[in-house]
Amino acid sequence: MAHPFLTARWYNLFLATYAVPPSLLEKRLPLGLHLDTRDGSAFVSLVAFEFLDTRVLGIPWPGYRNFAELNLRFYVHRQLPTGEERGVIFVREFVPQRLIAWMARWLYNEPYVAAPLTGARQEDEKQIAMDYRLRFAGREHRIAVTGDKPAFRPAETSDEHFFKEHRWGFGVTRRGQGIRYEVDHPVWDVYPVRAYEIDLDFGTVYGPEWAFLKNSTPCSTVLAAGSSVRVFPKGQVVVPGALV
């Protein structure tokens, strides 16, 4: 079995999910992938989380171990003789460190951007509150959520499970060839969401085609407790345009 490229702990993941026109996503699909729909709808999720105890090839890099990430992603799948592979594709991912963004772009061709980004946690025995703030394009964008304790395990048929549990990340190389990489973690428990606030200019942060989300209401909100994760090296492309 391959050794993980990266290990970390992903905690307190807030997912705000929106139904969107499939045509907005279909043009972003690598060859061989299809939109992973639910009840006939396609979705994107705004995801903010704590990235803790980060190690690259087992090595902890001082100053790069603990940080926040904010991304916009959508859901895809492909059918193989051995079964279905469900995963995500990222529209854009923000982290506060330039080196991390550069490494992700160089190794995985992922659309990472470096910008000031913080995540603050307040927690007691009854609830947990996360406050994520991104400074980008001349203004501060804020995502805040409060969840009740204790956490619970949603059913596999639930919306929460559908949006938070994915084994694969998909993308393309700079030459347009499809790639995938495995993200391994146990099934996540979730905190019941009591309240949330999203003050984010989607058009500025993710591009004009996403501006309509600023005035949209999420169809699902999830606050996942998180866990340790392992990210494995990307798959090798053996046929142009094919995912392996």
Backbone torsions as a table, in degrees:
resi	resn	phi	psi	omega
1	MET	NA	140.7	-178.9
2	ALA	-67.4	149.9	175.9
3	HIS	-83.5	144.7	179.6
4	PRO	-65.6	144.3	174.2
5	PHE	-77.4	-36.6	-175.9
6	LEU	-138.4	139.2	169.7
7	THR	-125.9	150.1	-178.7
8	ALA	-168.1	178.2	169.3
9	ARG	-117.2	122.3	176.4
10	TRP	-102.6	116.6	-175.6
11	TYR	-124.0	151.4	170.4
12	ASN	53.0	59.3	-178.4
13	LEU	-86.5	116.5	176.2
14	PHE	-99.4	120.7	179.5
15	LEU	-114.0	116.2	172.7
16	ALA	-108.6	114.5	-169.2
17	THR	-110.4	138.5	-177.4
18	TYR	-126.4	137.6	170.1
19	ALA	-76.3	134.7	-177.1
20	VAL	-136.0	160.0	177.1
21	PRO	-62.2	132.1	179.3
22	PRO	-56.5	-31.9	-178.4
23	SER	-61.5	-24.7	179.1
24	LEU	-70.0	-24.9	-175.2
25	LEU	-105.5	-29.2	-173.5
26	GLU	-59.7	-34.0	-179.9
27	LYS	-69.2	-12.9	-179.5
28	ARG	-98.2	1.5	-175.0
29	LEU	-80.2	126.5	169.6
30	PRO	-67.4	160.3	179.4
31	LEU	-57.6	133.6	176.3
32	GLY	92.9	-5.2	180.0
33	LEU	-108.4	154.3	178.0
34	HIS	-131.7	155.0	176.6
35	LEU	-64.9	137.3	177.1
36	ASP	-93.5	96.9	-174.8
37	THR	-95.7	164.8	176.7
38	ARG	-138.4	122.0	-175.4
39	ASP	54.2	35.3	176.1
40	GLY	82.7	0.9	-177.4
41	SER	-109.0	148.7	173.2
42	ALA	-101.8	154.9	-171.5
43	PHE	-140.2	153.2	163.6
44	VAL	-123.0	151.8	176.7
45	SER	-126.0	132.8	168.2
46	LEU	-87.8	122.3	-172.2
47	VAL	-126.4	125.3	175.3
48	ALA	-123.7	136.6	-177.9
49	PHE	-159.0	166.2	176.4
50	GLU	-91.1	130.1	179.2
51	PHE	-109.4	105.0	-170.0
52	LEU	-122.1	153.0	176.0
53	ASP	51.0	48.7	-176.2
54	THR	-75.9	133.5	177.2
55	ARG	-134.9	132.2	176.8
56	VAL	-106.6	119.3	-175.3
57	LEU	53.9	37.1	177.5
58	GLY	82.2	-1.6	-174.5
59	ILE	-103.9	123.4	173.7
60	PRO	-82.5	123.9	-178.7
61	TRP	-95.8	116.8	179.9
62	PRO	-54.7	132.7	179.8
63	GLY	86.6	-5.9	-177.4
64	TYR	-129.3	21.7	-174.9
65	ARG	-92.6	-36.4	-173.9
66	ASN	-126.6	123.8	-179.3
67	PHE	-163.5	174.4	176.7
68	ALA	-104.2	155.7	172.3
69	GLU	-132.2	146.5	175.1
70	LEU	-133.8	129.1	179.7
71	ASN	-143.5	162.7	170.5
72	LEU	-119.0	127.5	-173.9
73	ARG	-138.5	161.3	172.3
74	PHE	-134.3	172.9	-164.0
75	TYR	-113.5	134.8	-175.8
76	VAL	-137.9	167.5	173.9
77	HIS	-153.8	162.6	170.6
78	ARG	-142.0	148.3	-177.1
79	GLN	-101.6	128.9	177.1
80	LEU	-121.5	161.2	175.9
81	PRO	-56.9	-27.5	-178.9
82	THR	-87.6	-4.5	179.9
83	GLY	134.6	-175.1	-177.1
84	GLU	-92.2	139.4	172.6
85	GLU	-110.9	119.0	178.6
86	ARG	-105.3	138.8	-178.8
87	GLY	-159.4	-167.4	-177.0
88	VAL	-131.2	155.9	170.3
89	ILE	-125.5	138.0	-176.2
90	PHE	-97.4	136.9	174.2
91	VAL	-82.3	-46.8	175.8
92	ARG	-163.9	143.9	-178.3
93	GLU	-128.9	132.5	179.4
94	PHE	-110.5	136.6	170.4
95	VAL	-138.7	159.5	-176.1
96	PRO	-82.7	-15.7	-175.1
97	GLN	-103.5	132.2	179.7
98	ARG	-64.6	-38.1	-177.5
99	LEU	-64.2	-41.5	179.6
100	ILE	-65.3	-43.8	178.3
101	ALA	-61.9	-43.0	179.9
102	TRP	-63.7	-42.6	-178.4
103	MET	-64.4	-41.8	179.8
104	ALA	-66.0	-38.0	177.6
105	ARG	-67.9	-41.1	-175.6
106	TRP	-71.3	-43.7	-174.4
107	LEU	-83.6	-38.6	-173.4
108	TYR	-118.1	-2.6	-174.6
109	ASN	55.0	32.9	178.1
110	GLU	-80.9	145.7	-174.6
111	PRO	-79.6	64.7	-179.5
112	TYR	-85.5	144.3	175.7
113	VAL	-132.5	137.0	176.4
114	ALA	-93.6	128.9	177.4
115	ALA	-158.7	154.8	178.4
116	PRO	-57.0	123.0	-176.0
117	LEU	-147.7	130.6	-179.5
118	THR	-131.2	155.9	173.3
119	GLY	-134.5	123.5	-179.4
120	ALA	-116.6	136.6	-177.1
121	ARG	-118.2	135.9	169.6
122	GLN	-125.9	129.9	-170.3
123	GLU	-147.3	140.5	170.0
124	ASP	-140.7	-167.5	-173.7
125	GLU	-72.6	-13.7	-176.0
126	LYS	-107.5	-24.6	-176.0
127	GLN	-156.6	167.6	175.0
128	ILE	-134.7	136.3	-179.6
129	ALA	-127.1	130.8	177.9
130	MET	-117.4	139.8	179.7
131	ASP	-131.5	106.4	-180.0
132	TYR	-104.7	133.3	-178.2
133	ARG	-133.3	129.0	179.3
134	LEU	-116.4	128.9	173.8
135	ARG	-102.3	111.0	-174.5
136	PHE	-153.9	137.6	176.1
137	ALA	55.7	42.4	170.7
138	GLY	83.2	8.7	178.3
139	ARG	-150.8	165.2	176.8
140	GLU	-97.6	133.1	176.6
141	HIS	-111.3	138.9	-172.7
142	ARG	-130.3	136.6	173.0
143	ILE	-128.9	118.7	-178.3
144	ALA	-129.4	146.4	-179.4
145	VAL	-150.4	144.8	173.9
146	THR	-123.7	130.0	178.9
147	GLY	-122.5	149.2	178.8
148	ASP	-90.2	149.9	173.5
149	LYS	-102.8	153.1	3.9
150	PRO	-83.5	164.8	172.8
151	ALA	-74.2	159.5	178.8
152	PHE	-139.6	164.9	-178.9
153	ARG	-99.7	109.8	179.5
154	PRO	-67.2	156.1	176.8
155	ALA	-66.4	152.9	-179.8
156	GLU	-65.3	-19.2	178.7
157	THR	-88.9	-1.5	-173.4
158	SER	-81.7	160.5	173.4
159	ASP	-61.4	-40.5	-179.3
160	GLU	-56.6	-46.4	-179.6
161	HIS	-65.0	-43.0	-178.0
162	PHE	-58.0	-41.5	-174.3
163	PHE	-86.0	-23.5	-174.0
164	LYS	-100.7	-16.5	-172.9
165	GLU	-108.7	105.0	178.5
166	HIS	-143.8	133.2	-175.1
167	ARG	-90.8	-23.6	-170.0
168	TRP	-120.7	143.0	165.2
169	GLY	-107.0	134.1	-179.2
170	PHE	-118.0	153.1	177.4
171	GLY	-169.3	-163.4	178.4
172	VAL	-136.5	153.9	173.7
173	THR	-77.4	174.8	177.5
174	ARG	-64.7	-19.0	176.7
175	ARG	-92.1	3.6	177.6
176	GLY	86.5	9.5	178.2
177	GLN	-85.4	143.2	-177.1
178	GLY	-74.0	143.5	175.6
179	ILE	-136.1	163.3	172.3
180	ARG	-145.6	157.8	174.8
181	TYR	-145.7	149.9	-174.6
182	GLU	-94.7	137.8	174.3
183	VAL	-120.6	114.6	-173.3
184	ASP	-108.0	126.6	173.6
185	HIS	-160.9	157.7	175.3
186	PRO	-68.6	164.3	176.8
187	VAL	-62.3	135.1	-174.8
188	TRP	-91.3	137.4	166.7
189	ASP	-76.1	162.9	179.1
190	VAL	-131.3	152.3	172.5
191	TYR	-95.3	134.0	173.8
192	PRO	-57.9	126.9	-177.9
193	VAL	-77.7	120.0	177.9
194	ARG	-88.1	-43.4	-177.8
195	ALA	-156.6	155.7	175.9
196	TYR	-152.8	161.1	176.6
197	GLU	-143.8	131.8	177.7
198	ILE	-126.2	108.1	176.4
199	ASP	-116.4	83.6	-173.5
200	LEU	-140.4	130.1	177.3
201	ASP	-86.4	93.2	-175.5
202	PHE	-60.0	-37.2	-178.9
203	GLY	-64.0	-37.0	178.4
204	THR	-76.7	-41.5	-174.0
205	VAL	-78.0	-38.6	-172.9
206	TYR	-119.2	-6.3	177.1
207	GLY	118.6	153.8	-174.4
208	PRO	-55.6	-32.8	-177.3
209	GLU	-67.0	-15.0	179.6
210	TRP	-101.2	4.6	-174.6
211	ALA	-60.3	-31.2	-176.6
212	PHE	-63.1	-20.5	-179.3
213	LEU	-70.3	-20.0	-178.2
214	LYS	-59.1	-35.0	-178.2
215	ASN	-105.7	16.1	-179.9
216	SER	-99.1	153.9	177.3
217	THR	-102.1	129.9	178.8
218	PRO	-59.0	142.8	175.2
219	CYS	-85.7	-12.1	178.6
220	SER	-153.5	139.1	170.6
221	THR	-129.9	133.5	-176.6
222	VAL	-135.1	135.2	171.0
223	LEU	-117.4	100.8	-176.8
224	ALA	-90.1	138.9	-178.5
225	ALA	-65.5	-38.0	179.6
226	GLY	89.0	-174.8	-174.7
227	SER	-174.0	-176.4	167.5
228	SER	-70.1	145.8	179.4
229	VAL	-133.5	157.0	172.7
230	ARG	-129.3	128.2	177.6
231	VAL	-110.7	123.6	-174.8
232	PHE	-97.1	160.8	-180.0
233	PRO	-58.2	152.9	-179.4
234	LYS	-65.4	151.8	176.8
235	GLY	-69.7	150.2	179.8
236	GLN	-84.3	138.6	178.8
237	VAL	-88.7	121.0	-179.2
238	VAL	-108.7	-18.4	177.5
239	VAL	-130.1	129.9	-179.1
240	PRO	-52.3	127.8	178.0
241	GLY	84.7	-5.7	-176.0
242	ALA	-97.0	149.2	175.3
243	LEU	-96.8	133.0	179.7
244	VAL	-130.7	NA	NA
